[in-house]
Protein backbone atom coordinates (compact mmCIF):
# COMPACT_ATOMS: atom_id res chain seq x y z
CA UNK A 1 0.00 0.00 0.00
CA UNK A 2 1.14 3.55 -0.60
CA UNK A 3 0.03 6.93 0.72
CA UNK A 4 -3.21 8.11 -0.86
CA UNK A 5 -4.31 11.68 -0.10
CA UNK A 6 -7.89 11.03 -1.20
CA UNK A 7 -8.10 8.01 1.07
CA UNK A 8 -6.81 10.08 4.01
CA UNK A 9 -9.55 12.67 3.58
CA UNK A 10 -12.18 9.99 2.93
CA UNK A 11 -11.23 8.14 6.10
CA UNK A 12 -11.33 11.33 8.16
CA UNK A 13 -14.72 12.10 6.63
CA UNK A 14 -15.98 8.64 7.60
CA UNK A 15 -14.67 9.08 11.16
CA UNK A 16 -16.34 12.47 11.42
CA UNK A 17 -19.63 10.88 10.35
CA UNK A 18 -19.22 8.11 12.94
CA UNK A 19 -18.62 10.71 15.66
CA UNK A 20 -21.31 13.10 14.39
CA UNK A 21 -18.94 16.03 13.87
CA UNK A 22 -18.06 18.09 10.82
CA UNK A 23 -14.64 18.80 9.35
CA UNK A 24 -15.04 22.34 10.67
CA UNK A 25 -15.71 21.12 14.22
CA UNK A 26 -12.74 18.74 14.07
CA UNK A 27 -10.52 21.53 12.76
CA UNK A 28 -11.63 23.76 15.64
CA UNK A 29 -11.09 21.05 18.27
CA UNK A 30 -7.57 20.35 16.99
CA UNK A 31 -6.71 23.98 16.16
CA UNK A 32 -6.27 23.14 12.50
CA UNK A 33 -6.87 25.97 10.06
CA UNK A 34 -10.40 26.29 8.68
CA UNK A 35 -10.80 24.22 5.52
CA UNK A 36 -7.40 22.55 5.85
CA UNK A 37 -8.60 18.95 5.94
CA UNK A 38 -10.30 19.25 2.55
CA UNK A 39 -7.10 20.78 1.16
CA UNK A 40 -5.22 17.60 2.09
CA UNK A 41 -6.53 16.07 -1.14
CA UNK A 42 -3.93 18.18 -2.95
CA UNK A 43 -1.51 19.27 -0.20
CA UNK A 44 0.24 16.93 2.21
CA UNK A 45 -0.57 17.60 5.86
CA UNK A 46 2.09 17.91 8.53
CA UNK A 47 2.90 14.62 10.24
CA UNK A 48 2.07 16.11 13.65
CA UNK A 49 -1.38 17.08 12.43
CA UNK A 50 -2.13 13.60 11.10
CA UNK A 51 -1.01 12.20 14.45
CA UNK A 52 -3.39 14.57 16.27
CA UNK A 53 -6.29 13.42 14.09
CA UNK A 54 -5.39 9.76 14.66
CA UNK A 55 -5.19 10.27 18.42
CA UNK A 56 -8.48 12.16 18.48
CA UNK A 57 -10.27 9.25 16.79
CA UNK A 58 -8.17 6.50 18.44
CA UNK A 59 -7.08 5.03 15.09
CA UNK A 60 -3.63 4.28 13.73
CA UNK A 61 -1.78 6.82 11.61
CA UNK A 62 -0.96 4.05 9.14
CA UNK A 63 -4.66 3.32 8.68
CA UNK A 64 -5.47 7.01 8.18
CA UNK A 65 -2.75 7.29 5.53
CA UNK A 66 -3.90 4.15 3.75
CA UNK A 67 -0.72 2.27 4.64
CA UNK A 68 -2.61 -0.38 6.60
CA UNK A 69 -6.04 -1.93 6.67
CA UNK A 70 -5.77 -2.28 10.46
CA UNK A 71 -7.61 0.60 12.05
CA UNK A 72 -6.57 -0.28 15.60
CA UNK A 73 -3.96 1.67 17.50
CA UNK A 74 -1.11 -0.62 18.47
CA UNK A 75 -0.17 1.42 21.53
CA UNK A 76 -1.24 0.11 24.90
CA UNK A 77 -4.33 2.05 26.01
CA UNK A 78 -2.93 2.62 29.50
CA UNK A 79 0.22 4.18 28.08
CA UNK A 80 -1.84 6.32 25.75
CA UNK A 81 -3.89 7.54 28.72
CA UNK A 82 -0.74 8.36 30.68
CA UNK A 83 0.77 10.18 27.70
CA UNK A 84 -2.38 12.27 27.24
CA UNK A 85 -2.43 13.18 30.93
CA UNK A 86 1.28 14.06 30.81
CA UNK A 87 0.69 16.35 27.83
CA UNK A 88 -1.71 18.38 29.98
CA UNK A 89 0.70 18.72 32.92
CA UNK A 90 2.97 21.59 33.83
CA UNK A 91 6.68 20.85 34.01
CA UNK A 92 6.46 20.79 37.81
CA UNK A 93 3.68 18.19 37.67
CA UNK A 94 5.72 16.08 35.22
CA UNK A 95 8.70 16.22 37.58
CA UNK A 96 6.50 15.23 40.54
CA UNK A 97 5.02 12.33 38.57
CA UNK A 98 8.48 11.02 37.67
CA UNK A 99 9.61 11.32 41.29
CA UNK A 100 6.59 9.31 42.49
CA UNK A 101 7.12 6.65 39.82
CA UNK A 102 10.82 6.30 40.65
CA UNK A 103 10.06 6.00 44.38
CA UNK A 104 7.18 3.56 43.89
CA UNK A 105 8.85 1.40 41.27
CA UNK A 106 12.55 1.45 42.14
CA UNK A 107 13.30 -1.89 40.48
CA UNK A 108 11.71 -0.88 37.21
CA UNK A 109 13.84 2.28 37.03
CA UNK A 110 17.19 0.56 37.69
CA UNK A 111 19.53 0.93 34.77
C-alpha positions in Angstrom: 0.0 0.0 0.0 1.1 3.5 -0.6 0.0 6.9 0.7 -3.2 8.1 -0.9 -4.3 11.7 -0.1 -7.9 11.0 -1.2 -8.1 8.0 1.1 -6.8 10.1 4.0 -9.5 12.7 3.6 -12.2 10.0 2.9 -11.2 8.1 6.1 -11.3 11.3 8.2 -14.7 12.1 6.6 -16.0 8.6 7.6 -14.7 9.1 11.2 -16.3 12.5 11.4 -19.6 10.9 10.3 -19.2 8.1 12.9 -18.6 10.7 15.7 -21.3 13.1 14.4 -18.9 16.0 13.9 -18.1 18.1 10.8 -14.6 18.8 9.4 -15.0 22.3 10.7 -15.7 21.1 14.2 -12.7 18.7 14.1 -10.5 21.5 12.8 -11.6 23.8 15.6 -11.1 21.0 18.3 -7.6 20.3 17.0 -6.7 24.0 16.2 -6.3 23.1 12.5 -6.9 26.0 10.1 -10.4 26.3 8.7 -10.8 24.2 5.5 -7.4 22.5 5.9 -8.6 19.0 5.9 -10.3 19.2 2.6 -7.1 20.8 1.2 -5.2 17.6 2.1 -6.5 16.1 -1.1 -3.9 18.2 -3.0 -1.5 19.3 -0.2 0.2 16.9 2.2 -0.6 17.6 5.9 2.1 17.9 8.5 2.9 14.6 10.2 2.1 16.1 13.6 -1.4 17.1 12.4 -2.1 13.6 11.1 -1.0 12.2 14.5 -3.4 14.6 16.3 -6.3 13.4 14.1 -5.4 9.8 14.7 -5.2 10.3 18.4 -8.5 12.2 18.5 -10.3 9.3 16.8 -8.2 6.5 18.4 -7.1 5.0 15.1 -3.6 4.3 13.7 -1.8 6.8 11.6 -1.0 4.0 9.1 -4.7 3.3 8.7 -5.5 7.0 8.2 -2.8 7.3 5.5 -3.9 4.2 3.7 -0.7 2.3 4.6 -2.6 -0.4 6.6 -6.0 -1.9 6.7 -5.8 -2.3 10.5 -7.6 0.6 12.1 -6.6 -0.3 15.6 -4.0 1.7 17.5 -1.1 -0.6 18.5 -0.2 1.4 21.5 -1.2 0.1 24.9 -4.3 2.0 26.0 -2.9 2.6 29.5 0.2 4.2 28.1 -1.8 6.3 25.8 -3.9 7.5 28.7 -0.7 8.4 30.7 0.8 10.2 27.7 -2.4 12.3 27.2 -2.4 13.2 30.9 1.3 14.1 30.8 0.7 16.3 27.8 -1.7 18.4 30.0 0.7 18.7 32.9 3.0 21.6 33.8 6.7 20.9 34.0 6.5 20.8 37.8 3.7 18.2 37.7 5.7 16.1 35.2 8.7 16.2 37.6 6.5 15.2 40.5 5.0 12.3 38.6 8.5 11.0 37.7 9.6 11.3 41.3 6.6 9.3 42.5 7.1 6.7 39.8 10.8 6.3 40.7 10.1 6.0 44.4 7.2 3.6 43.9 8.8 1.4 41.3 12.6 1.4 42.1 13.3 -1.9 40.5 11.7 -0.9 37.2 13.8 2.3 37.0 17.2 0.6 37.7 19.5 0.9 34.8 
